[in-house]
Amino acid sequence: MSNSAELKRQIKRMLVENLMLQNPADEIGDDQPLFGPGGLGLDSVDALQVVVALDKNYGLKIPDPETARKIIYSINTITDAVTKHQSVGS
């Protein structure tokens, strides 16, 4: 299994645990929007928790709301940001 697939699983688990989501982690689509209609329906409070969890779990600091909107759009965008952050840090 690729590191990317494993990282996506970890991020989905992190979201389910931190946000106490009703959806099982394996039912969250990689491209599914996390916010708004048609997505998981997360709100701004959830967004803040996701930003804090990404910093705590992966050391990924998100400097501003505009960047946060791009990064935490979907599992794929979070995975890309974490992967880039880890490759810079290593």
C-alpha positions, 0 to 999 in steps of 0.5 A: 500500500502506498504511503499516500493511501495510508496517510489518507486513512490516517487523516480520515480517522483523525477527522472522525475522532476529532470531530466525532463524525457519524460517518465511518472513516472508510465512507469519506470520499477522497475528493468529497468536499468536507464543507457545504452541501454535497460534502460532509457538512462541516462548519467553521468550528469544525474547520478550526478543529481540523487546522489544530489537529493537522498542526498537532498530528503532522506539524502542518501550520496553516497561516490564514483562512484563505490557505485553510480553505484551499488545504482543508477542502477535501481529503486529497487536498489535506493529504497533498499539503501534509505530504508537501510539508513532510517532504520539506521537513525531511 
